[in-house]
């Protein structure tokens, strides 16, 4: 094999790798964007109808679909410009190497303990709160427009931030790693038509940021004192502190398999996602 052949192979390998990386990040961000997923489903539906029309020789519907396919890309760019921009922004905000800091077991337990302790007090005193925890998708865009703190996580600090008449109590708190990065953060509200009208701005903002990123949003209702959590565009409403703790521990843990041993000392591989899943599956709504 000559040097030219090796270089040619490397160029093709790099070319294919970049293409796969491009599609990987697009699909990864599509999964976190509800509106873009619906758009993708609509495109797939049109393509399927087009294939059926060709197979069954349906000339009228075939001609109409040809015009749709011809002018569809331009219409999509014009109509869905905000959604396309959001996907591109998410690609820019994504951290290629994952979360900016991988928490140790002690740090993760301390983080969850401080959050749940604060939530317990806020729930009992009916003080509204919105706590957003960053994961792989960066929240720097929202941090730039909020009040920066960068303080060690503590339940006392979280309670004082959301205490009534505190200048920082409006908006949400952003947590990066084991630090409270900012307060007074404003998030996009969800426009999902299936959301109950009884839910206020806090819940809609929590759902909105969970639809656009992979962040975890914890909400305490000021009116009812109920605690909810939003992940991946889904809201678990009115759940207990124990459920909150189990969900946070599970979602913040490194996504790796856990090895257990049975009575005969044989290794059993259990996906970590299944552990404690029964503790919160089906809760809320």
PyMOL commands that set and color helices and strands:
alter all, ss='L'
color gray80, all
select helices_A, chain A and resi 3-31+34-55+59-79+81-93+105-125+140-144+155-162+201-212+241-252+272-274+277-279
alter helices_A, ss='H'
color red, helices_A
select strands_A, chain A and resi 129-133+147-152+172-176+179-185+216-220+227-231+234-236+258-261+267-270
alter strands_A, ss='S'
color yellow, strands_A
deselect
rebuild
show_as cartoon
